[in-house]
Amino acid sequence: MSAGGYPAALEAIGLTKRFKTVDAVSDLSFTVPQGSITGFLGPNGAGKTTTLRMLLGLIRPTAGSATVAGVPFAELTQPARVVGAVLDSLSLHPNRTALGHLLVYTAATGLPDSRARQVLALVGLEQAANQKAGTFSLGMRQRLALATALLGDPQMLVLDEPANGLDPEGIAWLREFLRAFARSGRTVLVSSHILREVEQTVDRLVIVNEGRLVYQGGIDELRRSRQGRILIAGSDPATLAIALAANGITDAQVLPDGRLAVTGAELDTIAAIAQPAGVRIFGATAEPVDLEQVFLSMTSGRYAAEYPPGHPYGGPR
């Protein structure tokens, strides 16, 4: 069962994968509830793809276990009808048509050939059915890979970076497609290294860094766990900051544009402190929590570069 009491469509229990002396994944546990769209987030090299491959039985974990619909993937009697996966859109045969590619899979899984044309229509490639995959753009390859995953009419989708190569229209299409898929009671696990790419799509997040879990829960829950700021335009921001600190509100910073950014206080409270301090408030703007910044703070330092003295570019500023 998932933490929210719903059945777990996918579950990782203490997953660890060691390659020689490197732990790509370390004691990773999480659940993907049935009917959810869960974002699997982490920087490149965080162990996301390795984890997905362990979930799908493609590589054996060094320790721990994973289940799909309550059982290890290898025990599924009709895996294509349970879970469809997109882990690599670049492995398509360049000389095979989109339709021909799908017919290989329908033959292998015992599905009717008519299903191949149905899924091409679902992903918007019906007009490209007889076009060779080698001529496809990266975005079209992603759609064909998704069509392959949909052949068995699965109850869940596992997608590794599916938005790669999609233009804004394609990303919007993918978002609506996944939402509709989940509304039918089905489940999606979608990986990305960019939170903004999936923020408008997912309702839950699993965030990993260096192969370890750093957050698991609802996206709204994560947003509520961090406080937004109020940006104050006033006659004397430095004096206001001192007055706020004297009243226990210490998270106040004067911005380069002269406004005072205040965290952890309501506007009415700030105004009540400003008046006796002799500070006039000209305007205030509520700044919502930037989840991308929250995500980066959770995974910061993964690839931070150290610039030696005399570096030609002078290092970051």
C-alpha positions as CSV (number, residue, x, y, z in Angstrom):
1,M,0.0,0.0,0.0
2,S,1.1,3.6,-0.6
3,A,1.5,6.1,2.1
4,G,-1.8,7.7,1.3
5,G,-3.7,4.3,1.7
6,Y,-4.1,3.7,-2.0
7,P,-2.9,0.5,-3.7
8,A,0.7,0.8,-4.9
9,A,0.9,0.3,-8.6
10,L,4.7,0.4,-8.4
11,E,6.9,-0.1,-5.4
12,A,10.6,0.0,-4.7
13,I,11.8,-1.5,-1.4
14,G,15.4,-0.8,-0.4
15,L,16.7,-0.9,-3.9
16,T,20.4,-0.8,-4.3
17,K,22.5,-1.2,-7.4
18,R,26.3,-1.3,-7.2
19,F,28.5,-1.2,-10.3
20,K,31.9,-2.4,-9.2
21,T,32.7,0.2,-6.5
22,V,30.0,2.7,-7.4
23,D,26.5,2.7,-5.8
24,A,24.3,4.0,-8.6
25,V,21.2,3.5,-6.3
26,S,21.4,3.2,-2.5
27,D,18.6,1.8,-0.3
28,L,15.9,3.5,-2.3
29,S,12.3,3.0,-1.3
30,F,9.2,4.7,-2.7
31,T,5.6,3.9,-3.9
32,V,3.6,5.0,-6.9
33,P,-0.1,5.0,-6.0
34,Q,-2.6,3.6,-8.4
35,G,-4.3,6.4,-10.5
36,S,-1.5,8.9,-9.9
37,I,0.9,10.7,-12.1
38,T,4.2,10.6,-10.2
39,G,7.2,12.6,-11.3
40,F,10.5,10.8,-10.7
41,L,12.9,13.7,-10.4
42,G,16.7,14.1,-10.0
43,P,19.7,15.5,-11.8
44,N,21.4,13.6,-14.6
45,G,23.4,10.7,-13.0
46,A,21.1,10.5,-10.0
47,G,20.2,6.9,-10.7
48,K,16.7,7.4,-12.2
49,T,17.2,5.2,-15.3
50,T,18.9,2.5,-13.3
51,T,16.0,2.5,-10.9
52,L,13.4,2.2,-13.7
53,R,15.3,-0.7,-15.2
54,M,15.2,-2.5,-11.8
55,L,11.5,-1.8,-11.5
56,L,11.0,-3.4,-15.0
57,G,13.2,-6.4,-14.3
58,L,15.8,-5.4,-16.9
59,I,18.7,-5.4,-14.4
60,R,19.0,-7.2,-11.2
61,P,19.4,-5.2,-8.0
62,T,22.3,-5.7,-5.7
63,A,19.9,-5.6,-2.8
64,G,16.2,-4.8,-2.3
65,S,13.2,-5.6,-4.4
66,A,10.6,-4.0,-6.7
67,T,7.0,-4.8,-7.6
68,V,4.7,-4.0,-10.4
69,A,1.0,-4.5,-9.6
70,G,2.1,-6.2,-6.4
71,V,4.5,-8.8,-7.9
72,P,8.0,-8.7,-9.3
73,F,7.9,-7.8,-13.0
74,A,9.1,-11.3,-14.0
75,E,6.0,-12.9,-12.5
76,L,3.5,-10.9,-14.6
77,T,1.8,-13.3,-16.9
78,Q,0.8,-10.6,-19.5
79,P,3.3,-7.7,-18.8
80,A,2.4,-5.7,-21.9
81,R,-1.2,-5.4,-20.6
82,V,0.0,-4.3,-17.2
83,V,2.8,-1.8,-17.9
84,G,4.1,0.0,-20.9
85,A,7.5,1.6,-20.8
86,V,9.6,4.1,-22.8
87,L,13.2,4.0,-21.7
88,D,15.0,4.7,-25.0
89,S,13.5,6.3,-28.1
90,L,16.8,6.1,-30.0
91,S,16.8,2.3,-30.5
92,L,14.3,2.3,-33.3
93,H,15.4,0.6,-36.5
94,P,16.0,3.4,-39.0
95,N,14.9,1.5,-42.0
96,R,11.6,0.2,-40.5
97,T,8.4,2.2,-40.9
98,A,6.5,3.4,-37.9
99,L,3.8,0.8,-38.7
100,G,6.3,-1.9,-39.4
101,H,8.0,-1.2,-36.1
102,L,4.7,-1.6,-34.2
103,L,3.7,-4.8,-36.1
104,V,6.9,-6.5,-34.9
105,Y,5.6,-5.9,-31.3
106,T,2.0,-6.9,-32.0
107,A,3.3,-10.2,-33.5
108,A,5.6,-10.8,-30.4
109,T,2.8,-10.1,-27.9
110,G,-0.1,-11.7,-29.7
111,L,-2.0,-8.5,-30.2
112,P,-4.1,-7.9,-33.4
113,D,-2.3,-5.9,-36.1
114,S,-5.2,-3.3,-36.0
115,R,-3.9,-2.2,-32.6
116,A,-0.8,-0.8,-34.3
117,R,-2.8,1.7,-36.3
118,Q,-4.9,2.6,-33.3
119,V,-1.9,3.6,-31.2
120,L,-0.4,5.6,-34.1
121,A,-3.6,7.6,-34.1
122,L,-3.5,8.0,-30.3
123,V,0.0,9.6,-30.5
124,G,-0.7,11.7,-33.6
125,L,1.5,9.7,-36.0
126,E,-1.3,8.2,-38.2
127,Q,-0.1,10.2,-41.2
128,A,3.5,9.0,-40.7
129,A,2.6,5.3,-40.6
130,N,4.6,4.4,-43.7
131,Q,7.5,6.8,-43.0
132,K,10.8,5.3,-42.0
133,A,11.8,5.9,-38.4
134,G,15.3,7.0,-39.5
135,T,13.7,10.1,-41.0
136,F,11.8,11.0,-37.8
137,S,12.7,14.0,-35.6
138,L,13.5,13.3,-32.0
139,G,10.0,14.3,-31.0
140,M,8.4,11.9,-33.5
141,R,10.7,9.1,-32.2
142,Q,9.4,9.9,-28.7
143,R,5.8,9.6,-29.9
144,L,6.5,6.3,-31.7
145,A,8.2,4.9,-28.5
146,L,5.1,5.9,-26.6
147,A,2.9,4.2,-29.1
148,T,4.9,1.0,-28.6
149,A,4.3,1.3,-24.9
150,L,0.5,1.7,-25.4
151,L,0.1,-1.4,-27.6
152,G,-1.0,-3.7,-24.8
153,D,-3.5,-1.1,-23.5
154,P,-1.6,-1.1,-20.2
155,Q,-2.8,-0.1,-16.7
156,M,0.4,1.9,-16.1
157,L,3.1,3.7,-18.0
158,V,6.8,4.1,-17.1
159,L,8.4,6.9,-19.1
160,D,12.0,8.0,-18.9
161,E,12.4,11.6,-20.0
162,P,9.5,11.5,-22.5
163,A,9.5,15.2,-23.2
164,N,13.1,15.2,-24.6
165,G,12.9,16.5,-28.2
166,L,9.3,17.7,-28.0
167,D,8.5,21.3,-28.9
168,P,6.2,23.3,-26.7
169,E,3.1,22.1,-28.6
170,G,4.3,18.5,-28.2
171,I,4.9,19.0,-24.5
172,A,1.4,20.4,-24.1
173,W,0.0,17.4,-26.0
174,L,1.9,14.9,-23.8
175,R,0.7,16.7,-20.7
176,E,-3.0,16.4,-21.7
177,F,-2.5,12.8,-22.9
178,L,-1.0,11.7,-19.5
179,R,-3.7,13.5,-17.6
180,A,-6.4,11.7,-19.6
181,F,-4.6,8.4,-19.1
182,A,-4.6,8.9,-15.3
183,R,-8.2,10.1,-15.2
184,S,-9.2,6.6,-16.4
185,G,-7.8,5.2,-13.2
186,R,-4.4,4.3,-14.7
187,T,-1.0,5.1,-13.4
188,V,2.0,7.1,-14.7
189,L,5.6,7.2,-13.5
190,V,7.5,9.8,-15.5
191,S,11.1,10.8,-15.0
192,S,12.8,14.1,-15.7
193,H,15.7,16.2,-14.5
194,I,13.7,19.4,-14.9
195,L,10.9,20.0,-12.5
196,R,9.3,22.7,-14.6
197,E,8.9,20.2,-17.4
198,V,6.5,18.0,-15.3
199,E,5.2,20.5,-12.7
200,Q,1.9,21.1,-14.5
201,T,1.4,17.4,-15.1
202,V,2.2,15.4,-12.0
203,D,0.4,15.3,-8.6
204,R,3.1,13.4,-6.7
205,L,6.9,13.6,-6.7
206,V,9.8,11.2,-5.9
207,I,13.0,13.2,-5.8
208,V,16.4,11.4,-5.7
209,N,19.9,12.6,-5.6
210,E,23.1,10.5,-5.9
211,G,20.9,7.4,-5.8
212,R,19.1,8.3,-2.6
213,L,15.6,9.5,-1.8
214,V,15.4,13.1,-0.8
215,Y,11.6,13.7,-1.0
216,Q,8.4,11.6,-1.6
217,G,5.0,13.1,-1.5
218,G,2.4,15.4,-3.1
219,I,3.5,18.3,-5.2
220,D,1.2,20.6,-3.3
221,E,2.5,19.3,0.0
222,L,6.0,20.2,-1.1
223,R,4.9,23.7,-2.1
224,R,3.2,24.2,1.3
225,S,6.3,23.1,3.1
226,R,8.2,26.2,1.8
227,Q,7.1,29.7,2.4
228,G,6.7,32.3,-0.3
229,R,8.0,35.8,0.0
230,I,6.3,39.2,0.1
231,L,8.2,41.9,-1.8
232,I,7.7,45.3,-0.1
233,A,8.3,48.7,-1.9
234,G,8.8,51.2,1.0
235,S,10.4,54.5,1.9
236,D,13.2,52.9,3.9
237,P,13.7,49.1,3.4
238,A,16.7,48.9,5.7
239,T,14.8,50.5,8.6
240,L,11.9,48.2,8.0
241,A,14.2,45.2,8.1
242,I,15.6,46.3,11.5
243,A,12.0,46.8,12.8
244,L,10.9,43.4,11.6
245,A,13.9,41.7,13.2
246,A,13.1,43.5,16.5
247,N,9.7,41.8,16.2
248,G,11.1,38.3,15.5
249,I,10.8,38.4,11.7
250,T,14.4,37.9,10.7
251,D,14.1,36.6,7.2
252,A,14.1,39.9,5.3
253,Q,16.5,40.9,2.5
254,V,17.0,44.1,0.6
255,L,16.9,43.3,-3.1
256,P,19.0,45.0,-5.8
257,D,15.9,46.8,-7.0
258,G,15.4,48.4,-3.5
259,R,12.4,46.2,-2.4
260,L,12.5,44.3,0.8
261,A,11.8,40.5,0.4
262,V,10.2,39.2,3.6
263,T,9.5,35.5,4.4
264,G,7.4,34.2,7.2
265,A,5.1,37.2,7.8
266,E,1.7,38.4,6.5
267,L,1.4,41.7,4.8
268,D,-0.9,43.0,7.6
269,T,1.8,42.2,10.2
270,I,4.5,43.9,8.1
271,A,2.3,47.0,7.7
272,A,1.6,47.2,11.5
273,I,5.4,47.1,12.2
274,A,6.2,49.6,9.4
275,Q,3.9,52.4,10.7
276,P,5.5,53.0,14.1
277,A,9.0,52.6,12.5
278,G,8.1,55.6,10.3
279,V,8.3,53.5,7.0
280,R,5.7,54.1,4.3
281,I,4.7,51.1,2.2
282,F,4.0,52.0,-1.4
283,G,3.2,48.6,-2.7
284,A,3.5,44.8,-2.0
285,T,3.7,41.8,-4.2
286,A,3.3,38.2,-3.1
287,E,5.9,35.9,-4.7
288,P,4.8,32.3,-4.8
289,V,7.1,29.4,-4.0
290,D,9.4,28.5,-7.0
291,L,9.4,24.7,-6.9
292,E,12.2,24.6,-9.4
293,Q,14.4,26.4,-6.9
294,V,13.2,24.1,-4.1
295,F,14.2,21.1,-6.3
296,L,17.6,22.6,-7.1
297,S,18.2,23.3,-3.4
298,M,17.5,19.6,-2.7
299,T,19.9,18.4,-5.3
300,S,22.4,21.2,-5.3
301,G,26.2,20.5,-5.6
302,R,25.8,17.4,-7.7
303,Y,27.9,18.8,-10.6
304,A,29.2,22.0,-9.0
305,A,32.5,23.0,-10.7
306,E,35.4,24.4,-8.8
307,Y,37.3,27.0,-10.8
308,P,41.1,27.2,-10.1
309,P,42.8,30.6,-9.7
310,G,43.4,32.2,-13.1
311,H,40.7,30.2,-14.8
312,P,40.1,32.0,-18.2
313,Y,36.4,32.4,-17.6
314,G,36.8,33.6,-14.1
315,G,34.3,31.2,-12.6
316,P,30.6,31.8,-12.0
317,R,29.5,35.3,-10.7
